[in-house]
């Protein structure tokens, strides 16, 4: 039986950062360019405001996301990827290709998209 090699701590840290719930989705959206908070929120319909704010702070602390205050009235905030964040493009694309091949498409929700 082959012996498993020890897990690289840097690899583990990277997977834990990007693998946290919603973090990959945030990075995926930001790969298209900087967006405002509400645009991120709309792009990830199931995320709560609290969770989005928490993930953005984590990604900003890790140097993946940059928060920019826009000098306009009223003041706006925009989020974008740093050089470090943009370097995630190839791994994110590879995960997307893998998912297309191996993850079944979700079943349609009952009731369709009707609004009440």
C-alpha positions in Angstrom: 0.0 0.0 0.0 1.5 3.4 -1.0 2.4 5.8 1.8 0.6 9.1 1.7 2.9 12.1 1.7 2.3 14.9 4.2 -0.1 17.7 3.1 1.8 20.9 2.2 0.7 23.6 4.7 0.6 26.2 2.0 -1.7 24.1 -0.2 -3.9 23.4 2.7 -4.2 27.1 3.5 -5.0 27.9 -0.1 -7.7 25.3 -0.3 -9.2 26.4 3.0 -9.3 30.0 1.8 -10.8 29.5 -1.6 -12.8 26.5 -0.6 -14.8 28.3 2.1 -18.5 28.6 1.3 -19.1 31.3 -1.3 -15.4 32.4 -1.5 -15.0 30.7 -4.9 -18.2 32.2 -6.2 -17.0 35.7 -5.2 -13.6 35.2 -6.9 -15.3 33.8 -10.0 -17.5 36.9 -10.3 -14.6 39.3 -9.7 -12.6 37.7 -12.4 -14.8 39.6 -14.8 -13.7 42.9 -13.3 -14.5 45.1 -10.3 -18.1 45.3 -9.1 -20.1 46.9 -6.3 -21.4 45.1 -3.3 -25.0 44.9 -4.6 -23.8 43.4 -7.9 -21.9 40.7 -6.0 -25.0 40.1 -3.9 -27.2 39.8 -7.0 -24.7 37.4 -8.6 -24.9 35.0 -5.6 -28.6 35.0 -4.8 -28.4 32.6 -1.9 -25.7 34.4 0.1 -26.7 36.5 3.1 -25.4 40.1 3.6 -23.6 39.0 6.7 -21.8 36.1 4.9 -20.9 38.2 1.9 -19.4 40.9 4.1 -17.5 38.2 6.1 -16.1 36.5 3.0 -15.1 39.8 1.4 -13.2 40.8 4.6 -11.4 37.4 4.7 -10.4 37.6 1.0 -9.3 41.2 1.5 -7.2 40.2 4.6 -5.6 37.4 2.5 -4.7 40.0 -0.2 -7.0 38.4 -2.8 -9.6 41.2 -3.0 -9.2 45.0 -2.8 -11.9 47.3 -1.6 -12.0 50.7 -3.2 -14.1 53.7 -2.0 -15.4 55.6 -5.0 -15.3 59.4 -4.7 -18.9 60.1 -5.6 -22.1 61.2 -3.9 -23.3 59.1 -2.3 -20.0 57.3 -1.6 -19.8 54.0 -3.4 -17.6 50.9 -2.7 -16.3 48.6 -5.4 -14.5 45.3 -5.0 -11.9 43.9 -7.3 -9.2 41.3 -7.4 -5.5 42.1 -6.6 -2.8 40.6 -8.7 -2.8 37.7 -6.3 -6.5 37.3 -6.8 -6.3 37.5 -10.6 -3.7 34.7 -10.5 -6.6 32.4 -9.5 -8.1 32.6 -13.0 -6.5 29.3 -14.2 -7.4 27.3 -11.1 -10.9 28.6 -11.1 -11.3 27.8 -14.8 -9.9 24.3 -14.2 -12.4 23.7 -11.4 -15.2 24.9 -13.7 -14.2 22.5 -16.5 -14.0 19.7 -13.9 -17.5 20.6 -12.6 -19.0 20.6 -16.1 -17.7 17.1 -16.6 -18.3 15.5 -13.1 -21.0 17.4 -11.2 -24.6 16.8 -12.3 -26.7 19.8 -13.1 -29.0 20.8 -10.3 -32.7 19.7 -10.7 -35.0 22.6 -11.5 -36.7 24.1 -8.4 -40.4 23.2 -8.0 -42.7 25.9 -9.1 -40.2 27.5 -11.6 -39.3 31.1 -11.3 -42.7 32.4 -10.4 -42.9 35.4 -8.1 -45.6 35.8 -5.6 
